Amino acid sequence: MKGTAHQQRRNQRLLDGRIEARLPVSVSIYLAHLNELRAREQTVTVNASPHGARIISKRFWRPGEEALIARRTGEFLQVGRVVYSEQKMGCFCLGVEFLDRSVDWGESFPPLA
């Protein structure tokens, strides 16, 4: 019984509430608040999956805000919902969840085995 509870806690930590693991991948993107499209910033992802990404930003974002994300190459345009925003060494790290559809990160995203 004790081993089962321990295994469940370990599995929960591994998944951390996500459907799939994020892979460490840096993708150049444009990031903008849906209400402030002209104030877009050029930035990068820290890690990504088809359903979300961790993104570096110059400003604080509130959980629940919607962000417009586009690859700098113009390959996709996606709306994401901010799940968290944490300050790290003079910038902010955002957890963004893609609700409408999954994102194909292209060649920079290795295929899952």
N, C-alpha and C positions, 0 to 999 in steps of 0.2 A: 504493500500500500504506500509506504513511504517513497519508494522508488518511482511510483506512478505520479505522485504529486510533484516530485522533483523534476521529472521529465516534462510534465505539463508546464511548469514555470520556465524551464529552459527553452521549450518550444515557443512560448509566448515572447520571451526576450529575443529570440532569433527572428521572429516575424515582425515584432514591434508594430502590430496593427496593420501591416501591409499585406496585400495579396501576393506580391512577388518581391524578391530582393532587388534593390537598386544596385547598379553597377557603377564603379567609379569611372566617369567619362566626362570630359570637358567639351562642351558644345557651345560655340559662339552664338549668342542670341540677342534679340532686342526684347526688352521688358518694359511694359507700360501699364499704368492703372487704366481700367476701362473708362473712367471719367476724366482722365488727363492724358489722352493719347499723344499729344504734342510733346509731353515731357518724358519721352521714352529714353531709356538708357541702354547702352551697349554693355553686355555682361556675359557671363558664362555659367554653365551648370557645373556643379561639383560631382553629382551623381544623378543617375536617371534610370527610369524604367518606362515601359509603355504607358503607365497610368500616373506618373508623377515625376518630380525632380526636386533636387535641392539646388537653389539658385542664389548667387551672390547679388546683393543689391546695395545701392548707396543710401537708401532710406528705409525707415521702419515701415512695415506693413502690418495691418491688423488682421488677425485670423478672421476668415470669412470674406475678406475683400477679394475681388476678382481681378486677375491680371491677364493681360494679353501678351502672349509669348510667340515670337517668330524667329526662326533661324535667320541668321544674317544673309544667307543665300536665298531667302525667300521661299524655301521649300514647303513650309507649313505655317499656318496661323492657328493658334490654339488658345482657348480661354481656360484658365486654371483658377482654382480656389485656393487661397492661402490658408494653410493649416497651422503654421507657426512662423514666427519671425524672431530670431535671436541675434543679439549683437555679439560680434566676434572681431576683435582687433580693428576697429574703425569702420567696419561695414556690417551688413546684416545678412544672415543666412535664412532663406525662406524655404519652407517646405510647401510645395505646390502640388495639388491633386488635380488631375484632368478628369472631368466628370462626363463630358459628352462623348468622347471617343478616345481610343488609345493612340499614342504618338509613335510613328516610325522614325527613329532618330537617324536612320540611314547608315552609311558606312562607319560612322563614328561609334555606333552601338553594335557591339559584337553579338552574333546570334546566340540564343540560349540553347544549351545542349538538351 
